[in-house]
Amino acid sequence: MGSHISHWDDTLSEEIYSKQDGLMSRVKTGVEGLDSIIGGGLPEKSITLVSGPPGSGKSILSFQFLYEGIKSGENGLFLTLDKKVNGLLTQAKKLGFDFQPALEEKLVKFRFLNINKKLIYEAMVNEILSGGYDRIVLDSITPLSEMPIYVNSVENNSKLDISIVNSEEFPSNTNLPVRRLHIQYIMNALEASESASVVTSELPMGSSLLSRDGISEFLVDGVIILGFDPTMDRRKLSVMKMRNTKHTLKPQDIEISEGGIRFI
């Protein structure tokens, strides 16, 4: 794949060695070519952000990640905020990912979260923590990060619990970083689950950020960017960050066909 610019992520620690075999355990993504450039897969118990503009393949990569786990007998959860479950299952099946048998065997669960519901955070966190899932997908974090926030009170600089909701709007003169609170709350739940998680985010074309909110990339263990090269009529995938992993920063050519994303 040509010359590579490689680097170690800046969060190197002794965690890179497991007690069993001297190497960090990896979780295969199911994307042909991707695992080979990130040391065999995503670090176990990690959270990976997948960002890209509309049509870049974020949901497709999520399907592949979850389907790869099913093939290994792992339990999976797909949380969606943008699309209804039936539509997602139909889209996945057209690409070669038939989740119906796994659904019937209760090996995987798809759940739609309505951001207009008052207790969305409680529903999300309870699902994440109660299922004993090996792999979790949240597609996407963007609607949650852009929700207004409502709380009961903030006194004596006490820790804010944004799961408490009422009808009084959060004071407009506060300096609390509201968007970061939303995202941190979600990331904490995923981290507590000890699963391998993939979180998607919308990314406007030409943005210099790695997510639409500009915060998620600092709170996750890995960042994968999907995009386009119109001049070459090519799709691209770039690994911008991956904990304890030596990887190339060079954009890789990919294509989407039956079977999902693959390197070309």
Secondary structure, 3 states (H helix, E strand, C coil): CCCCCEEECCCCCHHHCCCCCCCCCEECCCCECHHHHCCCCEECCCEEEEEECCCCCHHHHHHHHHHHHHHCCCCEEEEECCCCHHHHHHHHHHCCCCCHHHHHCCCEEEEECCCCCCCHHHHHHHHHHHCCCCEEEEECCHHHHCCCCECCCCCCCCCCCCCCCCCCECCCCCCCCHHHHHHHHHHHHHHHHCCEEEEEEECCCCCCCCCCCCCHHHHCCEEEEEEEECCCCEEEEEEEEECCCEEECCCEEEEEECCEEEEC
